[in-house]
């Protein structure tokens, strides 16, 4: 089964752009396991974004992947360890993912997810 790691802004997407992550990921990948790295939960708790609380609640429905590494490095490490795709709209992170051989999934046209074909 394919695996997917969500970064902080991926968890905010449903509230900012009215998309359903589960439906979008199923249409791209079929059935998949979805993980949230532990540090992403901390980022959401500290975030000033008006949707952070809702995004935290959404994150609780997915599998928590505990780890100590913070930020982009933590997301990349999680994806490597899980052999997973990463959902992110963070362009610098997308570039780092491609360099690490990890395929990013990102929002396209503000209404659907797209799997990068690098």
N, CA and C of each residue as an Amber inpcrd file, in Angstrom:
protein
   354
   0.8380000  -1.1780000   0.0000000   0.0000000   0.0000000   0.0000000
   0.8880000   1.2480000   0.0000000   0.4980000   2.2160000  -0.7830000
   1.2740000   3.4490000  -0.8620000   1.1080000   4.2640000   0.4130000
   2.1310000   5.0420000   0.7000000   2.1310000   5.8720000   1.9050000
   2.3320000   7.3320000   1.5400000   1.7530000   8.1920000   2.3690000
   1.8140000   9.6350000   2.1420000   2.1060000  10.3230000   3.4700000
   3.0050000  11.3070000   3.4280000   3.3050000  12.1480000   4.5850000
   2.7200000  13.5370000   4.3040000   2.0360000  14.0950000   5.3000000
   1.4740000  15.4390000   5.1740000   2.3330000  16.4300000   5.9410000
   2.6620000  17.5560000   5.3260000   3.3580000  18.5990000   6.0690000
   2.3120000  19.5790000   6.6070000   2.7450000  20.6080000   7.2850000
   1.8390000  21.5430000   7.9450000   0.8720000  22.2040000   6.9650000
   1.3900000  22.7160000   5.8670000   0.4770000  23.4220000   4.9610000
  -0.4780000  22.4730000   4.2360000  -0.1150000  21.2070000   4.1260000
  -1.0430000  20.2290000   3.5400000  -2.2760000  20.0800000   4.4210000
  -2.0700000  20.1210000   5.7260000  -3.2000000  20.0020000   6.6540000
  -4.0650000  21.2610000   6.6680000  -3.5180000  22.3660000   6.2180000
  -4.2870000  23.6080000   6.1410000  -5.0750000  23.7180000   4.8300000
  -4.6440000  22.9970000   3.7950000  -5.2770000  23.0770000   2.4690000
  -6.7950000  22.8880000   2.4800000  -7.3240000  21.8900000   3.1850000
  -8.7760000  21.6970000   3.1300000  -9.5680000  22.9190000   3.5990000
  -8.9930000  23.6810000   4.5030000  -9.6920000  24.8320000   5.0710000
  -9.4470000  26.1040000   4.2620000  -8.2940000  26.1910000   3.6480000
  -7.9670000  27.3740000   2.8520000  -8.4880000  27.2840000   1.4180000
  -8.6050000  26.0590000   0.8860000  -8.9750000  25.8920000  -0.5210000
 -10.1770000  24.9630000  -0.7350000 -10.8040000  24.5390000   0.3300000
 -12.0010000  23.6850000   0.2540000 -11.7960000  22.4300000  -0.5960000
 -10.7130000  21.7150000  -0.3190000 -10.5050000  20.4220000  -0.9860000
 -10.5550000  19.3150000   0.0670000 -10.8590000  18.1200000  -0.3500000
 -10.8970000  16.9760000   0.5350000  -9.6410000  16.1460000   0.2840000
  -8.7280000  16.1400000   1.2490000  -7.4530000  15.4260000   1.0770000
  -7.6680000  13.9410000   0.8020000  -8.5840000  13.3280000   1.5300000
  -8.7960000  11.8860000   1.3690000  -9.2590000  11.5480000  -0.0490000
 -10.2120000  12.2880000  -0.5460000 -10.7230000  12.0320000  -1.9020000
  -9.6470000  12.3060000  -2.9480000  -8.9440000  13.4150000  -2.7940000
  -7.8950000  13.7680000  -3.7570000  -6.7810000  12.7290000  -3.7730000
  -6.3410000  12.2910000  -2.5970000  -5.2590000  11.3010000  -2.5360000
  -5.7190000   9.9530000  -3.0860000  -6.9570000   9.5830000  -2.8080000
  -7.4700000   8.3160000  -3.3420000  -7.5370000   8.3670000  -4.8650000
  -7.9130000   9.5220000  -5.4290000  -7.9750000   9.6110000  -6.8940000
  -6.5870000   9.5610000  -7.5270000  -5.5750000  10.0490000  -6.8200000
  -4.2000000  10.0100000  -7.3460000  -3.5240000   8.6550000  -7.1470000
  -3.6900000   8.0850000  -5.9490000  -2.8820000   6.9300000  -5.5610000
  -3.6700000   5.6540000  -5.2790000  -4.9820000   5.7470000  -5.2230000
  -5.7640000   4.6100000  -4.7500000  -5.7220000   4.5970000  -3.2280000
  -5.9410000   3.4380000  -2.6430000  -5.8820000   3.3610000  -1.1860000
  -4.4640000   3.6290000  -0.7150000  -4.3460000   4.4270000   0.3420000
  -3.0140000   4.7440000   0.8620000  -3.0820000   5.0020000   2.3570000
  -1.9440000   4.8330000   3.0100000  -1.8080000   5.1620000   4.4270000
  -1.3000000   6.5920000   4.5160000  -1.8890000   7.3720000   5.4170000
  -1.5230000   8.7800000   5.5510000  -0.9140000   9.0020000   6.9270000
   0.2680000   9.6440000   6.9250000   1.0140000   9.8890000   8.1560000
   1.2510000  11.3790000   8.3670000   1.3110000  11.7570000   9.6440000
   1.6600000  13.1260000  10.0260000   2.8590000  13.0390000  10.9680000
   4.0090000  13.6270000  10.5960000   5.1620000  13.6210000  11.5050000
   4.8310000  14.3850000  12.7930000   5.3130000  13.8850000  13.9210000
   5.0670000  14.5210000  15.2100000   5.3410000  16.0170000  15.2470000
   6.4760000  16.4770000  14.7100000   6.7600000  17.9100000  14.7580000
   5.7330000  18.7810000  14.0240000   5.0270000  18.2140000  13.0530000
   3.9900000  18.9720000  12.3440000   2.8610000  19.3370000  13.3140000
   2.5370000  18.4360000  14.2200000   1.5010000  18.7140000  15.2210000
   1.9270000  19.9040000  16.0780000   3.1990000  19.9260000  16.4820000
   3.7120000  21.0480000  17.2650000   3.6490000  22.3580000  16.4990000
   3.9780000  22.3040000  15.2070000   3.9030000  23.5160000  14.3770000
   2.4800000  24.0480000  14.3210000   1.5190000  23.1580000  14.1670000
   0.1180000  23.5900000  14.1080000  -0.3260000  24.2070000  15.4330000
   0.1140000  23.6290000  16.5420000  -0.2590000  24.1740000  17.8590000
   0.3060000  25.5680000  18.0820000   1.4720000  25.8360000  17.5130000
   2.1060000  27.1570000  17.6760000   1.6730000  28.1560000  16.6050000
   1.0170000  27.6850000  15.5860000   0.6680000  28.5220000  14.4430000
  -0.3810000  29.5790000  14.7940000  -0.2460000  30.7230000  14.1650000
  -1.2150000  31.8180000  14.3080000  -2.2870000  31.7520000  13.2160000
  -2.1750000  30.7710000  12.3060000  -3.1350000  30.6370000  11.2160000
  -4.5360000  30.3960000  11.7940000  -5.5200000  31.0550000  11.2270000
  -6.8850000  30.9370000  11.7590000  -7.4590000  29.5260000  11.6110000
  -6.8650000  28.7120000  10.7680000  -7.3400000  27.3410000  10.5640000
  -6.4950000  26.2950000  11.3070000  -5.5350000  26.7400000  12.1020000
  -4.6050000  25.8110000  12.7480000  -5.3190000  24.8180000  13.6660000
  -6.2970000  25.2740000  14.4170000  -7.0110000  24.3780000  15.3320000
  -7.7760000  23.3080000  14.5440000  -8.4400000  23.7130000  13.4790000
  -9.1590000  22.7510000  12.6400000  -8.1820000  21.7780000  11.9780000
  -7.0260000  22.2850000  11.5370000  -6.0160000  21.4270000  10.9130000
  -5.4620000  20.4200000  11.9260000  -5.3050000  20.8300000  13.1760000
  -4.8590000  19.9100000  14.2330000  -5.8740000  18.7940000  14.4310000
  -7.1440000  19.1580000  14.4160000  -8.1970000  18.1420000  14.5530000
  -8.1660000  17.1780000  13.3720000  -7.9560000  17.7020000  12.1700000
  -7.8530000  16.8520000  10.9850000  -6.6560000  15.9050000  11.1090000
  -5.5350000  16.4220000  11.5770000  -4.3160000  15.6150000  11.7170000
  -4.5420000  14.4110000  12.6280000  -5.4050000  14.5690000  13.6280000
  -5.6320000  13.4800000  14.5830000  -6.3160000  12.2680000  13.9400000
  -6.8800000  12.4360000  12.7570000  -7.5230000  11.2990000  12.0850000
  -6.5160000  10.4330000  11.3290000  -5.2970000  10.9400000  11.1520000
  -4.2570000  10.1990000  10.4480000  -3.2690000   9.5880000  11.4370000
  -2.3960000   8.7350000  10.9250000  -1.4060000   8.0720000  11.7770000
  -0.2900000   9.0480000  12.1450000   0.0160000   9.1050000  13.4180000
   1.1160000   9.9460000  13.8980000   2.4280000   9.1880000  13.6840000
   3.4160000   9.8820000  13.1190000   4.7380000   9.2860000  12.9360000
   5.7010000  10.0290000  13.8660000   5.9820000   9.4510000  15.0440000
   6.8230000  10.1530000  16.0170000   8.2720000  10.2620000  15.5490000
   8.8250000  11.4350000  15.7540000  10.2370000  11.6610000  15.4310000
  10.6920000  12.9480000  16.0940000  11.9930000  13.1210000  16.2060000
  12.5450000  14.3050000  16.8620000  12.9650000  15.3880000  15.8670000
  13.2700000  15.0090000  14.6420000  13.7660000  15.9670000  13.6570000
  12.6620000  16.9500000  13.2880000  12.9830000  18.2400000  13.3120000
  12.0100000  19.3040000  13.0880000  12.0200000  19.7980000  11.6410000
  10.9680000  20.5390000  11.2790000  10.9200000  21.2680000  10.0150000
  10.9650000  20.3900000   8.7830000  11.4920000  20.9800000   7.7080000
  11.5710000  20.2760000   6.4260000  12.3740000  18.9860000   6.5370000
  13.4470000  19.0290000   7.3200000  14.2840000  17.8350000   7.4810000
  13.4860000  16.6820000   8.0820000  12.5830000  16.9940000   8.9920000
  11.7370000  15.9670000   9.5910000  10.7560000  15.3660000   8.6010000
  10.1920000  16.2150000   7.7550000   9.2610000  15.7380000   6.7270000
  10.0090000  14.8380000   5.7440000  11.1820000  15.2690000   5.3190000
  11.9860000  14.4790000   4.3810000  12.4050000  13.1520000   5.0090000
  12.8640000  13.2040000   6.2520000  13.2760000  11.9770000   6.9430000
  12.0970000  11.0150000   7.0810000  10.9320000  11.5280000   7.4450000
   9.7310000  10.6810000   7.5630000   9.4270000   9.9970000   6.2340000
   9.4560000  10.7800000   5.1600000   9.1480000  10.2250000   3.8330000
  10.1450000   9.1440000   3.4430000  11.4200000   9.3640000   3.7370000
  12.4350000   8.3540000   3.4120000  12.2040000   7.0780000   4.2100000
  11.9600000   7.2350000   5.5130000  11.7780000   6.0710000   6.3770000
  10.5200000   5.2850000   6.0160000   9.4950000   5.9880000   5.5790000
   8.2270000   5.3490000   5.2430000   8.1140000   4.9820000   3.7650000
   9.1080000   5.3920000   2.9580000   9.0470000   5.2420000   1.5020000
   7.7290000   5.8260000   0.9940000   7.5450000   7.1190000   1.2990000
   6.2600000   7.7790000   1.0680000   6.3710000   8.9920000   0.1480000
   5.2360000   9.3770000  -0.4040000   5.1000000  10.6630000  -1.0890000
   4.9160000  11.7320000  -0.0150000   5.0720000  12.9960000  -0.3820000
   4.8270000  14.0910000   0.5590000   3.8670000  15.0910000  -0.0720000
   2.8170000  15.4480000   0.6750000   1.8960000  16.4850000   0.2280000
   2.3620000  17.8010000   0.8460000   2.6850000  18.7760000  -0.0230000
   3.1220000  20.0870000   0.4410000   2.9080000  21.1310000  -0.6480000
   2.6480000  22.3440000  -0.2300000   2.5990000  23.4710000  -1.1620000
   3.8340000  24.3490000  -0.9940000   4.7350000  23.9470000  -0.1440000
   5.9510000  24.6990000   0.1420000   6.9610000  24.4430000  -0.9880000
   7.1550000  25.4580000  -1.8480000   8.0110000  25.2690000  -3.0210000
   9.4510000  24.8930000  -2.6610000  10.0930000  25.5790000  -1.6870000
  11.4570000  25.1500000  -1.3250000  11.5150000  23.6920000  -0.8410000
  10.4940000  23.2580000  -0.1120000  10.4550000  21.8610000   0.3320000
  10.2760000  20.9310000  -0.8620000   9.4390000  21.3170000  -1.8240000
   9.2700000  20.4920000  -3.0250000  10.6060000  20.2830000  -3.7250000
  11.3940000  21.3260000  -3.8080000  12.7140000  21.2280000  -4.4430000
  13.6210000  20.2600000  -3.6800000  13.6080000  20.3610000  -2.3490000
  14.4220000  19.4570000  -1.5180000  13.9540000  18.0070000  -1.6750000
  12.6430000  17.8270000  -1.7670000  12.1050000  16.4740000  -1.9430000
  12.5740000  15.8690000  -3.2550000  12.4910000  16.6500000  -4.3260000
  12.9480000  16.1520000  -5.6410000  14.4200000  15.7640000  -5.5760000
  15.2300000  16.5970000  -4.9130000  16.6690000  16.3080000  -4.8030000
  16.9130000  15.0260000  -4.0110000  16.0090000  14.7210000  -3.0660000
  16.1400000  13.5080000  -2.2580000  15.4800000  12.3010000  -2.9250000
  14.9080000  12.4940000  -4.1280000  14.2720000  11.3940000  -4.8430000
  12.8710000  11.0640000  -4.3380000  12.2380000  12.0220000  -3.6810000
  10.8880000  11.8300000  -3.1420000   9.9180000  12.6330000  -4.0010000
   8.8490000  12.0010000  -4.4550000   7.8860000  12.6860000  -5.3250000
   6.9030000  13.5200000  -4.4970000   6.8870000  14.8200000  -4.7200000
   5.9270000  15.6560000  -4.0020000   4.5510000  15.6400000  -4.6580000
   3.5600000  15.8560000  -3.8340000   2.1880000  16.0590000  -4.2860000
   1.8180000  17.4560000  -3.8310000   1.2600000  18.2560000  -4.7370000
   0.9450000  19.6330000  -4.3600000  -0.3640000  20.0860000  -4.9920000
  -0.8640000  21.2040000  -4.4900000  -2.1180000  21.7570000  -4.9720000
  -1.9030000  22.4390000  -6.3070000  -2.7940000  22.1450000  -7.2440000
  -2.7000000  22.7570000  -8.5580000  -4.0530000  23.4070000  -8.8760000
  -3.9960000  24.6030000  -9.4150000  -5.1960000  25.3750000  -9.7780000
  -6.1280000  25.6170000  -8.5890000  -5.5870000  25.5170000  -7.3940000
  -6.3370000  25.7500000  -6.1530000  -7.5600000  24.8530000  -5.9890000
  -7.5970000  23.7280000  -6.7460000  -8.7760000  22.8800000  -6.6060000
  -8.5160000  21.3710000  -6.6820000  -7.2750000  20.9630000  -6.9220000
  -6.9790000  19.5270000  -6.9330000  -5.4910000  19.2860000  -6.6600000
  -5.2010000  18.0680000  -6.2080000  -3.8160000  17.6940000  -5.9510000
  -3.1960000  17.0980000  -7.2130000  -1.8860000  17.3130000  -7.3330000
  -1.1400000  16.8620000  -8.5010000   0.1060000  16.1180000  -8.0210000
   0.3630000  14.9590000  -8.5940000   1.5520000  14.1710000  -8.2850000
   2.6590000  14.5640000  -9.2550000   3.7470000  15.0870000  -8.7280000
   4.8660000  15.5430000  -9.5490000   5.4840000  14.3800000 -10.2990000
   5.7690000  14.5910000 -11.5570000   6.3470000  13.5560000 -12.4210000
   7.8210000  13.8220000 -12.7210000   8.5930000  14.3220000 -11.7540000
   9.9720000  14.7250000 -12.0210000  10.8100000  13.6860000 -12.6960000
